[in-house]
Amino acid sequence: MTVIRVAAVLFDLDGTLVDSTAVVERMWREWAAAYGVNAELLLGVSHGRPAIDTMRQFRPELPNLAELAEAHLRAEEEDTSPVPAIGLASW
């Protein structure tokens, strides 16, 4: 086992330690299918944005967008699909 001593670890929730891209894209594809949105167009602009901004861009007329965005984020966080660790060589 390799031991790495560090003074700190950066958590930015954008792939620093794990690559959650597959989970995020799957959740957006499900949302797009449920709300009649072109998934490829949505995925082209959704990365790195708050979910509510993406939802407003594609379906601004939906009621309770804040609640939908919160539920979307919760579903991403609760997804138990494996996500690969990003190796040190990637840094």
C-alpha beads as a LAMMPS data file, in Angstrom:
LAMMPS data file: protein, C-alpha beads

91 atoms
90 bonds

1 atom types
1 bond types

-500.0 500.0 xlo xhi
-500.0 500.0 ylo yhi
-500.0 500.0 zlo zhi

Masses

1 110.0

Atoms # bond

1 1 1 0.000 0.000 0.000
2 1 1 1.259 3.468 -0.894
3 1 1 1.071 6.087 1.841
4 1 1 0.866 9.703 0.790
5 1 1 1.214 12.365 3.462
6 1 1 -0.531 15.628 2.711
7 1 1 -1.358 18.794 4.578
8 1 1 -4.768 19.119 2.961
9 1 1 -7.153 17.603 0.447
10 1 1 -9.117 19.721 -1.984
11 1 1 -12.779 18.819 -2.449
12 1 1 -14.384 20.817 -5.215
13 1 1 -17.086 18.288 -6.120
14 1 1 -16.137 18.497 -9.786
15 1 1 -14.051 15.404 -10.285
16 1 1 -11.065 16.149 -8.082
17 1 1 -11.052 12.735 -6.436
18 1 1 -13.590 10.721 -8.395
19 1 1 -14.999 10.960 -11.883
20 1 1 -18.756 11.277 -11.449
21 1 1 -19.361 12.252 -15.078
22 1 1 -21.230 9.034 -15.912
23 1 1 -23.648 9.476 -12.999
24 1 1 -24.267 13.143 -13.774
25 1 1 -24.831 12.488 -17.472
26 1 1 -27.158 9.558 -16.794
27 1 1 -29.261 11.690 -14.429
28 1 1 -29.472 14.496 -16.990
29 1 1 -30.426 12.040 -19.734
30 1 1 -33.229 10.705 -17.523
31 1 1 -34.424 14.227 -16.785
32 1 1 -34.276 15.181 -20.461
33 1 1 -36.323 12.121 -21.445
34 1 1 -38.901 12.800 -18.731
35 1 1 -39.357 16.425 -19.818
36 1 1 -39.042 16.125 -23.598
37 1 1 -35.656 17.790 -23.904
38 1 1 -32.875 16.922 -26.362
39 1 1 -30.308 15.287 -24.070
40 1 1 -27.332 16.049 -26.291
41 1 1 -28.123 19.766 -26.335
42 1 1 -28.672 19.751 -22.584
43 1 1 -25.409 17.904 -21.889
44 1 1 -23.593 20.447 -24.016
45 1 1 -24.351 23.186 -21.503
46 1 1 -25.086 21.472 -18.175
47 1 1 -21.592 20.682 -16.891
48 1 1 -20.432 23.026 -14.153
49 1 1 -23.758 24.855 -13.885
50 1 1 -26.363 24.808 -11.162
51 1 1 -29.131 22.378 -12.107
52 1 1 -31.804 25.063 -11.817
53 1 1 -30.051 27.185 -14.471
54 1 1 -30.007 24.267 -16.898
55 1 1 -33.638 23.457 -16.167
56 1 1 -34.639 27.093 -16.674
57 1 1 -32.859 27.159 -20.022
58 1 1 -34.701 24.123 -21.373
59 1 1 -38.048 24.094 -19.552
60 1 1 -38.603 27.516 -17.938
61 1 1 -42.366 26.984 -17.812
62 1 1 -42.174 24.064 -15.379
63 1 1 -43.644 24.796 -11.965
64 1 1 -41.486 24.309 -8.879
65 1 1 -38.137 24.430 -10.682
66 1 1 -36.295 24.961 -7.399
67 1 1 -37.795 21.758 -6.009
68 1 1 -37.015 19.867 -9.218
69 1 1 -33.415 21.055 -9.102
70 1 1 -33.053 20.024 -5.455
71 1 1 -34.497 16.585 -6.215
72 1 1 -32.154 16.244 -9.194
73 1 1 -29.105 17.064 -7.084
74 1 1 -30.255 14.704 -4.318
75 1 1 -30.643 11.886 -6.860
76 1 1 -27.076 12.478 -8.098
77 1 1 -25.744 12.451 -4.541
78 1 1 -27.635 9.295 -3.612
79 1 1 -26.697 7.336 -6.725
80 1 1 -24.727 4.297 -5.634
81 1 1 -23.263 3.428 -9.029
82 1 1 -19.516 2.974 -8.907
83 1 1 -17.491 6.046 -9.794
84 1 1 -13.830 5.607 -10.682
85 1 1 -11.151 7.262 -8.578
86 1 1 -8.939 9.698 -10.414
87 1 1 -5.382 8.472 -10.095
88 1 1 -2.559 10.668 -8.894
89 1 1 -1.030 10.508 -12.361
90 1 1 -4.091 12.442 -13.602
91 1 1 -3.160 15.412 -11.430

Bonds

1 1 1 2
2 1 2 3
3 1 3 4
4 1 4 5
5 1 5 6
6 1 6 7
7 1 7 8
8 1 8 9
9 1 9 10
10 1 10 11
11 1 11 12
12 1 12 13
13 1 13 14
14 1 14 15
15 1 15 16
16 1 16 17
17 1 17 18
18 1 18 19
19 1 19 20
20 1 20 21
21 1 21 22
22 1 22 23
23 1 23 24
24 1 24 25
25 1 25 26
26 1 26 27
27 1 27 28
28 1 28 29
29 1 29 30
30 1 30 31
31 1 31 32
32 1 32 33
33 1 33 34
34 1 34 35
35 1 35 36
36 1 36 37
37 1 37 38
38 1 38 39
39 1 39 40
40 1 40 41
41 1 41 42
42 1 42 43
43 1 43 44
44 1 44 45
45 1 45 46
46 1 46 47
47 1 47 48
48 1 48 49
49 1 49 50
50 1 50 51
51 1 51 52
52 1 52 53
53 1 53 54
54 1 54 55
55 1 55 56
56 1 56 57
57 1 57 58
58 1 58 59
59 1 59 60
60 1 60 61
61 1 61 62
62 1 62 63
63 1 63 64
64 1 64 65
65 1 65 66
66 1 66 67
67 1 67 68
68 1 68 69
69 1 69 70
70 1 70 71
71 1 71 72
72 1 72 73
73 1 73 74
74 1 74 75
75 1 75 76
76 1 76 77
77 1 77 78
78 1 78 79
79 1 79 80
80 1 80 81
81 1 81 82
82 1 82 83
83 1 83 84
84 1 84 85
85 1 85 86
86 1 86 87
87 1 87 88
88 1 88 89
89 1 89 90
90 1 90 91
